Amino acid sequence: MLDFEKVIPEDVGISSTGLISFARKLEYNNIPMHSIIVMRHGKICMESYYAPYTRDTLHRMFSVTKSFVSLAIGLLADEGRISLDDHIADYFPEKQPETGVHPYMQMLTIRQMLTMRTCHDKNAYKIGDSPDWVGSFFTVTPDHVPGTNFSYDTASTHTLGALVEKLTGMEL
């Protein structure tokens, strides 16, 4: 786990009183909390855990992960390391079938993946028995031209996560 510098809120321009008020409002409104971490300028200025949870308590994140992957993709685009209009197949030649990737898959952009408008009608990772979700994403036969239909496809986000890992050298 990364260790971030911890500072008092005022050191990063945040009011301690405001953070305390925020925490009290959560409690007053009976909003069940597990933990809160507030960061600014790469420094932690508030870190709280609510019993029975601790810093080391693991949580199943499920689809909230899609938000973090999308954020990471946005940061890579902001840094100029990718374009949202790049074709995802260009980043994963090693995952494509030896016979070549389907033309619809070759057309698929990162932007279309972020908006769940891939070329699959259903979750590509659930088709077949492969434990390699990224490989499945590229080998499952597409159903339609990308960008034309909305379909909630977890394998798409998983593939974008693999792209983040590939370009940053860091695990998500």
C-alpha positions in Angstrom: 0.0 0.0 0.0 1.2 3.5 -0.7 2.1 5.7 2.2 1.0 9.3 1.8 2.2 12.2 3.9 -0.3 13.2 6.6 -0.9 16.8 7.4 -3.3 19.0 9.3 -6.1 20.1 7.0 -5.1 23.8 7.1 -1.7 22.9 5.6 -3.5 22.1 2.4 -6.1 24.8 2.6 -9.0 22.9 4.2 -10.8 23.8 7.3 -10.6 21.4 10.2 -13.8 22.8 11.5 -15.5 22.0 8.1 -14.2 18.4 8.2 -15.5 17.9 11.8 -18.8 19.4 10.8 -19.0 17.0 7.8 -18.3 14.0 10.0 -20.9 15.1 12.5 -23.5 15.5 9.8 -22.8 12.0 8.6 -23.3 10.7 12.1 -26.4 12.9 12.8 -28.1 11.7 9.6 -27.3 8.0 10.5 -25.2 7.5 7.3 -23.3 4.2 7.9 -19.7 4.8 7.3 -16.8 2.4 7.1 -14.0 4.9 6.5 -13.2 8.3 5.1 -10.0 9.6 3.7 -9.7 13.2 2.5 -6.7 14.1 0.4 -5.5 17.3 -1.2 -2.4 18.0 -3.1 -1.4 14.3 -2.6 -1.5 14.6 1.2 -3.9 13.0 3.7 -5.6 15.6 5.8 -8.3 13.4 7.3 -8.4 9.7 7.9 -11.1 8.0 9.9 -12.3 4.5 10.5 -15.6 3.5 12.0 -15.8 0.3 14.2 -15.6 -2.5 13.5 -13.7 -1.4 10.3 -10.0 -0.6 10.3 -7.4 0.5 7.8 -6.8 -3.1 6.9 -10.4 -4.1 6.4 -11.0 -5.3 2.8 -14.2 -4.4 1.0 -15.7 -5.8 -2.1 -15.9 -2.9 -4.5 -17.9 -4.4 -7.4 -19.0 -1.8 -9.9 -17.7 1.2 -8.1 -14.4 0.1 -9.6 -15.6 1.3 -12.9 -15.5 4.9 -11.6 -11.9 4.6 -10.6 -10.9 3.0 -13.9 -12.7 5.8 -15.8 -10.9 8.4 -13.6 -7.5 6.7 -14.3 -8.2 6.7 -18.1 -9.2 10.4 -17.9 -5.9 11.2 -16.1 -3.9 9.3 -18.8 -5.8 11.3 -21.5 -5.2 14.5 -19.6 -1.4 13.7 -19.5 -1.5 13.1 -23.2 -0.5 9.4 -22.8 -3.7 8.3 -24.6 -6.5 9.7 -26.6 -10.1 8.7 -26.0 -10.3 8.1 -29.7 -7.5 5.6 -29.7 -8.4 2.1 -30.8 -8.2 -0.3 -27.9 -7.0 -3.1 -30.1 -3.8 -1.2 -30.8 -2.8 -1.5 -27.2 -3.2 -5.3 -26.9 -1.8 -7.1 -30.0 -0.8 -9.9 -27.7 -4.4 -10.6 -26.7 -5.8 -10.9 -30.2 -6.4 -14.1 -32.1 -3.7 -15.3 -34.5 -6.2 -14.9 -37.3 -6.6 -11.2 -36.5 -9.1 -9.2 -34.6 -12.6 -8.8 -35.9 -13.1 -5.5 -37.9 -15.6 -4.2 -35.4 -13.2 -4.8 -32.6 -10.5 -3.0 -34.6 -12.8 0.0 -34.8 -13.6 0.1 -31.0 -12.3 3.3 -29.3 -11.5 3.9 -25.6 -14.3 6.6 -25.6 -16.9 4.0 -26.8 -15.7 1.6 -24.0 -16.1 4.3 -21.4 -19.7 4.9 -22.5 -20.5 1.2 -22.6 -21.1 1.3 -26.4 -18.8 -1.6 -27.3 -19.5 -4.2 -30.1 -20.7 -6.8 -27.6 -24.4 -7.3 -26.6 -23.5 -8.8 -23.3 -20.6 -9.2 -20.9 -17.8 -10.6 -22.9 -16.1 -12.3 -19.9 -19.1 -14.5 -19.4 -18.9 -16.0 -22.8 -16.7 -19.1 -22.9 -14.7 -20.5 -20.0 -11.5 -18.4 -20.3 -10.1 -16.9 -17.1 -8.4 -14.3 -19.2 -11.1 -11.5 -19.4 -8.9 -9.2 -21.6 -8.3 -12.1 -24.0 -12.0 -12.9 -24.1 -12.9 -9.3 -24.8 -10.8 -9.4 -28.0 -11.7 -13.0 -29.1 -15.5 -13.0 -28.5 -17.2 -12.4 -31.8 -18.7 -8.9 -31.9 -22.5 -8.5 -32.3 -22.6 -5.0 -33.9 -20.6 -2.0 -34.9 -19.2 -0.2 -31.8 -20.9 3.0 -30.8 -24.3 1.9 -31.9 -25.7 0.1 -28.9 -25.5 0.5 -25.1 -24.6 -2.7 -23.3 -23.3 -3.0 -19.7 -20.0 -4.9 -20.3 -17.8 -5.5 -17.3 -15.1 -7.0 -19.5 -14.8 -3.6 -21.2 -13.9 -1.8 -18.0 -11.7 -4.7 -17.0 -9.8 -4.2 -20.3 -9.5 -0.5 -19.7 -8.1 -1.3 -16.2 -5.6 -3.6 -17.9 -4.7 -0.7 -20.2 -4.1 1.6 -17.1 -1.8 -1.1 -15.6 0.1 -1.6 -18.8 0.7 2.1 -19.3 1.5 3.0 -15.7 3.3 -0.1 -14.6 1.0 0.0 -11.5 -1.7 -2.4 -10.3 -5.2 -1.1 -9.8 
